Amino acid sequence: MAADTKIEWCDHTFNPWIGCTKVSTAATCGGGCDGCYAEVSTPVRVLRARGIETWGPHAERHRTSPSNWAKPRRWNAQHEAFFAEHGRRQRVFCASLADWLDNAVDVELLVDLLGLIRITPDLDWLLLSKRIGNWRSRLEAAAEWLRERLTTAAEATVALLRWIERWLEGDAPANVWIGATVVNQAEADRDLPKLLWVPARVRFLSMEPLLGPVDLHLPWFSEPGTRYKPLLHWVIAGGESGPHARPMHPDWARSLRDQCQAVGVPFLFKQHGEWVSAGEPAFGTVEGKKVALIRPDGTMVDPLSDEGRDENADVATMSMVGKSAAGRLLDGRTWHQFPGEATHA
């Protein structure tokens, strides 16, 4: 039973709806949404060709088909066979073409998603958001929507309301992993504390595209008074891909790996993206490849400046070779670690 997605850290992707609004932009001290792959993905382009716009603050999010919504039930039914083959549960990345905490989404649609998660307990749902601060308000809105219908509610509706209420009270669902997307220090400082307030059996960061160095700080990994009791359970990092991808300084990924290794938090390096260290002190074209110079803080260096010409300058020379050629080796090895697995894997 093979995975049906190319994303390295999950077995399946499920999109309950399609559409979003960019929130991590240069104007917000972010930039992760500037080159959004989802906005130009095939499903979005097909809808757009039909006159259905799903992107932007005033666009209506598009619910996916009943056959798509049936997939998680089927995966859940295949749990025993998958577990026997792989020794673990299936991981489902929810909303790769949307954001499950998007407050522009109709509450009834969110209720339907939460109901699906509740009735598929043998799947590990990876709920990743750029809006992690919306978690409580969105769940409270879902609970209120259900309470308004209690007089005519079916047993499943009552059970879902109790499930949401328990989560709000701190009893996190066993099959839900909660993640936040951050791309630089400003976003980490803003959103990681919010993530740590969300009741969750597993909390994780997706740091892709990684656009700057990030210090995660030991208190974010451990409860006060303890040394190795993680509040953050997993870190995913990777460079940007796509025709307009920005280079990732390799030291940024190394630093995150080392921070995770120091406290025993699993680290997964997804990809370098389009760029890798070139080893060529030049800018322009080297053997047909585009080359750029980048400082450790993420600023670019003019190759014609004294710094650009200085062989001893603290800059990395990056070559744009393409995602496949760049690969995902970091210092000669693959970092492919998950919560609940040995961190040396």
C-alpha positions as CSV (number, residue, x, y, z in Angstrom):
1,M,0.0,0.0,0.0
2,A,2.0,3.0,-1.3
3,A,1.6,6.7,-0.4
4,D,-0.5,8.7,-2.9
5,T,1.4,12.0,-2.5
6,K,4.9,13.1,-3.3
7,I,5.1,15.1,0.0
8,E,7.9,13.4,2.0
9,W,6.3,13.7,5.4
10,C,2.8,12.2,4.8
11,D,1.1,9.3,3.1
12,H,-2.0,11.1,1.8
13,T,-3.2,14.7,1.2
14,F,-6.8,15.6,1.7
15,N,-8.4,18.9,0.7
16,P,-11.8,19.5,2.1
17,W,-12.0,22.7,0.2
18,I,-9.8,24.7,-2.2
19,G,-8.8,28.3,-1.8
20,C,-7.0,30.7,0.6
21,T,-5.8,34.2,1.1
22,K,-2.1,35.1,1.4
23,V,-1.1,36.1,4.9
24,S,2.6,35.5,5.0
25,T,3.9,38.2,2.7
26,A,6.8,40.7,2.6
27,A,4.4,43.3,4.0
28,T,3.7,41.1,7.1
29,C,7.4,40.5,7.7
30,G,7.0,37.0,6.2
31,G,7.1,36.1,2.5
32,G,6.2,32.4,2.7
33,C,3.0,33.0,0.6
34,D,4.7,35.2,-2.0
35,G,5.4,32.2,-4.2
36,C,2.4,30.1,-3.2
37,Y,2.4,26.8,-5.2
38,A,-1.3,26.2,-4.3
39,E,-2.5,29.3,-6.0
40,V,-1.2,28.1,-9.4
41,S,-1.8,24.4,-8.8
42,T,-3.8,22.4,-11.4
43,P,-7.0,22.1,-9.3
44,V,-7.1,25.9,-8.8
45,R,-6.3,26.6,-12.5
46,V,-9.1,24.3,-13.6
47,L,-11.6,26.0,-11.3
48,R,-10.4,29.4,-12.5
49,A,-10.9,28.4,-16.1
50,R,-14.5,27.6,-15.2
51,G,-14.9,31.1,-13.8
52,I,-14.6,30.0,-10.1
53,E,-12.0,32.1,-8.3
54,T,-11.0,30.6,-4.9
55,W,-8.0,32.8,-4.0
56,G,-8.2,36.1,-2.1
57,P,-10.1,37.6,0.8
58,H,-13.4,38.0,-1.2
59,A,-13.3,34.6,-3.1
60,E,-15.5,31.8,-2.0
61,R,-13.8,28.6,-0.9
62,H,-14.7,25.7,-3.1
63,R,-15.8,22.5,-1.4
64,T,-14.3,19.4,-3.0
65,S,-16.4,16.5,-4.3
66,P,-18.2,13.8,-2.3
67,S,-15.9,11.2,-3.8
68,N,-12.9,13.1,-2.4
69,W,-14.5,13.4,1.0
70,A,-15.0,9.6,1.0
71,K,-11.2,8.9,0.7
72,P,-10.3,9.3,4.4
73,R,-13.0,6.8,5.4
74,R,-11.4,4.3,2.9
75,W,-7.9,5.0,4.3
76,N,-9.2,4.5,7.8
77,A,-10.7,1.2,6.9
78,Q,-7.3,0.1,5.5
79,H,-5.6,0.8,8.8
80,E,-4.8,-2.7,9.9
81,A,-3.2,-3.7,6.5
82,F,-1.2,-0.5,6.5
83,F,0.0,-0.9,10.1
84,A,0.9,-4.5,9.4
85,E,3.1,-3.5,6.5
86,H,4.6,-0.3,7.9
87,G,4.4,-0.6,11.7
88,R,2.7,2.8,12.0
89,R,-0.5,4.7,11.3
90,Q,-1.2,6.6,8.1
91,R,-0.4,10.3,8.1
92,V,-2.9,12.6,6.3
93,F,-1.9,16.2,5.5
94,C,-5.1,18.2,5.5
95,A,-5.6,21.2,3.3
96,S,-2.5,21.4,1.1
97,L,-4.5,23.7,-1.2
98,A,-6.2,25.7,1.6
99,D,-5.9,26.5,5.3
100,W,-8.1,24.6,7.8
101,L,-8.1,27.7,10.1
102,D,-9.0,30.2,7.4
103,N,-11.8,32.4,8.9
104,A,-13.2,33.0,5.5
105,V,-14.4,29.4,5.4
106,D,-18.1,28.8,6.2
107,V,-18.3,27.3,9.7
108,E,-20.5,24.5,8.5
109,L,-17.7,23.4,6.2
110,L,-15.3,23.4,9.2
111,V,-17.8,21.4,11.2
112,D,-18.0,18.8,8.4
113,L,-14.2,18.5,8.4
114,L,-14.0,18.1,12.2
115,G,-16.7,15.4,12.0
116,L,-14.7,13.5,9.4
117,I,-11.6,13.7,11.6
118,R,-13.5,12.4,14.6
119,I,-14.9,9.3,12.7
120,T,-11.5,8.3,11.3
121,P,-9.6,7.7,14.5
122,D,-7.0,5.3,12.9
123,L,-5.6,8.1,10.8
124,D,-3.1,10.7,12.1
125,W,-4.4,14.0,10.8
126,L,-1.6,16.6,10.3
127,L,-3.4,20.0,10.6
128,L,-1.0,22.7,9.4
129,S,-1.9,26.4,9.4
130,K,-0.5,29.8,8.7
131,R,-3.2,31.1,11.1
132,I,-2.5,29.1,14.2
133,G,-3.9,32.0,16.3
134,N,-7.4,31.3,15.0
135,W,-7.5,27.8,16.6
136,R,-9.7,28.6,19.6
137,S,-12.0,31.1,17.9
138,R,-12.7,28.7,15.0
139,L,-13.4,25.7,17.2
140,E,-15.6,27.9,19.4
141,A,-17.5,29.0,16.3
142,A,-17.9,25.3,15.3
143,A,-19.2,24.4,18.8
144,E,-21.7,27.2,18.8
145,W,-23.0,26.2,15.3
146,L,-23.6,22.7,16.7
147,R,-25.3,23.9,19.9
148,E,-27.8,25.9,17.9
149,R,-28.9,22.7,16.3
150,L,-29.1,20.5,19.3
151,T,-32.9,20.3,19.4
152,T,-32.9,18.4,16.2
153,A,-29.4,16.9,16.4
154,A,-28.6,13.3,15.6
155,E,-26.4,11.3,18.0
156,A,-23.3,11.9,15.8
157,T,-23.8,15.7,16.0
158,V,-24.0,15.5,19.8
159,A,-20.9,13.3,19.9
160,L,-19.0,15.8,17.7
161,L,-20.0,18.7,19.9
162,R,-18.6,16.9,23.0
163,W,-15.5,16.0,21.0
164,I,-14.9,19.7,20.2
165,E,-15.7,20.9,23.7
166,R,-13.2,18.4,25.2
167,W,-10.6,19.7,22.9
168,L,-11.3,23.3,23.9
169,E,-11.0,22.2,27.5
170,G,-7.5,20.7,26.9
171,D,-8.3,17.1,26.0
172,A,-6.6,16.9,22.6
173,P,-7.8,14.3,20.1
174,A,-5.4,11.3,19.9
175,N,-5.4,11.4,16.1
176,V,-4.6,15.1,15.5
177,W,-1.2,16.6,15.0
178,I,-1.2,20.5,15.0
179,G,1.4,22.4,13.0
180,A,2.2,26.0,12.3
181,T,4.0,27.3,9.2
182,V,6.8,29.9,9.9
183,V,9.5,31.0,7.5
184,N,11.7,33.4,9.5
185,Q,12.5,34.6,13.0
186,A,9.7,37.2,13.0
187,E,7.0,34.6,12.3
188,A,8.6,32.1,14.7
189,D,8.5,34.7,17.5
190,R,4.9,35.6,16.7
191,D,3.4,32.1,16.1
192,L,5.3,29.5,18.0
193,P,4.0,30.7,21.4
194,K,0.5,30.5,19.9
195,L,1.1,26.9,18.7
196,L,2.3,25.9,22.2
197,W,-1.0,27.0,23.7
198,V,-3.0,24.6,21.4
199,P,-3.8,21.3,23.1
200,A,-2.2,18.7,20.9
201,R,-0.6,15.2,21.2
202,V,1.9,16.3,18.6
203,R,2.9,19.9,17.8
204,F,5.1,20.7,14.8
205,L,6.6,23.4,12.7
206,S,6.7,23.5,8.9
207,M,9.6,25.9,8.0
208,E,9.3,25.9,4.2
209,P,10.2,27.9,2.5
210,L,12.9,28.7,5.0
211,L,13.7,32.4,4.3
212,G,16.1,33.3,7.1
213,P,17.9,32.0,10.2
214,V,15.7,31.0,13.1
215,D,16.6,30.5,16.8
216,L,13.9,28.3,18.3
217,H,15.0,28.9,21.9
218,L,15.2,26.1,24.5
219,P,12.1,27.3,26.5
220,W,10.0,26.6,23.4
221,F,11.2,23.0,23.4
222,S,10.9,22.3,27.2
223,E,8.5,23.0,30.0
224,P,10.0,25.3,32.7
225,G,11.9,23.3,35.3
226,T,12.5,20.4,33.0
227,R,15.2,19.7,30.5
228,Y,13.9,17.2,27.9
229,K,10.1,17.3,28.0
230,P,9.3,18.8,24.6
231,L,6.4,21.1,24.0
232,L,7.4,21.1,20.3
233,H,7.6,17.6,18.9
234,W,8.8,17.9,15.3
235,V,10.4,20.4,12.9
236,I,10.2,20.2,9.1
237,A,12.4,22.5,7.1
238,G,13.2,23.1,3.4
239,G,14.1,25.5,0.7
240,E,11.8,27.1,-1.8
241,S,10.9,25.5,-5.1
242,G,9.4,27.0,-8.3
243,P,10.6,29.3,-11.1
244,H,11.0,32.3,-8.8
245,A,12.4,30.4,-5.8
246,R,14.7,32.3,-3.4
247,P,17.9,30.6,-2.2
248,M,18.1,29.1,1.3
249,H,21.5,29.6,3.0
250,P,22.5,26.0,4.0
251,D,23.5,27.2,7.5
252,W,19.9,27.9,8.3
253,A,18.9,24.3,7.9
254,R,22.1,23.1,9.7
255,S,21.2,25.4,12.7
256,L,17.7,24.0,12.9
257,R,19.0,20.4,12.7
258,D,21.5,21.1,15.5
259,Q,18.9,22.8,17.7
260,C,16.6,19.8,17.3
261,Q,19.4,17.3,17.9
262,A,20.4,19.1,21.1
263,V,17.1,18.5,22.7
264,G,16.0,15.2,21.0
265,V,13.3,16.7,18.8
266,P,12.9,14.9,15.4
267,F,14.0,16.9,12.4
268,L,13.0,16.3,8.8
269,F,14.8,18.1,6.0
270,K,12.5,18.1,3.0
271,Q,14.5,19.7,0.3
272,H,17.1,22.3,-0.7
273,G,14.7,23.7,-3.2
274,E,16.0,25.1,-6.5
275,W,19.3,26.2,-5.0
276,V,22.4,24.5,-3.6
277,S,25.8,25.6,-2.5
278,A,27.8,26.2,-5.7
279,G,31.3,26.5,-4.5
280,E,31.8,29.2,-7.2
281,P,32.7,32.8,-6.1
282,A,30.8,34.3,-9.0
283,F,27.4,35.6,-10.1
284,G,25.7,35.1,-13.4
285,T,26.1,31.8,-15.3
286,V,28.5,29.1,-14.3
287,E,28.3,26.0,-16.5
288,G,24.9,27.1,-17.6
289,K,23.6,27.5,-14.0
290,K,22.4,30.7,-12.4
291,V,24.5,31.7,-9.3
292,A,23.8,34.1,-6.5
293,L,25.6,35.3,-3.3
294,I,23.8,35.3,0.0
295,R,24.8,36.5,3.5
296,P,23.9,34.4,6.6
297,D,21.2,37.0,7.4
298,G,19.5,36.4,4.0
299,T,20.4,39.6,2.3
300,M,21.9,39.3,-1.2
301,V,25.4,40.5,-2.1
302,D,26.2,42.5,-5.2
303,P,28.8,40.4,-7.0
304,L,30.5,43.5,-8.3
305,S,31.0,44.9,-4.8
306,D,34.2,44.6,-2.8
307,E,32.3,42.0,-0.6
308,G,31.2,40.1,-3.7
309,R,34.8,39.9,-5.0
310,D,36.3,39.0,-1.6
311,E,37.0,35.3,-1.4
312,N,37.0,35.4,2.4
313,A,33.7,37.2,2.7
314,D,31.0,35.5,4.9
315,V,28.7,34.7,2.0
316,A,27.4,31.5,0.5
317,T,27.6,31.0,-3.3
318,M,24.4,29.3,-4.4
319,S,23.7,27.7,-7.8
320,M,20.2,27.3,-9.2
321,V,20.2,23.7,-10.4
322,G,16.5,22.7,-9.9
323,K,14.7,20.8,-7.2
324,S,15.5,17.3,-8.3
325,A,19.2,18.0,-8.8
326,A,19.4,19.9,-5.5
327,G,18.0,16.9,-3.6
328,R,17.5,16.7,0.2
329,L,20.9,15.6,1.5
330,L,22.2,17.8,4.3
331,D,25.9,17.4,5.0
332,G,25.9,14.1,3.2
333,R,22.9,12.4,4.7
334,T,19.1,12.4,4.7
335,W,17.3,13.7,7.8
336,H,13.9,12.0,7.8
337,Q,12.8,11.8,11.4
338,F,9.2,11.7,12.8
339,P,7.6,11.9,16.3
340,G,7.5,8.6,18.0
341,E,10.5,7.2,16.0
342,A,14.1,7.1,17.0
343,T,15.7,10.4,16.2
344,H,18.9,8.8,14.7
345,A,16.8,7.4,11.9
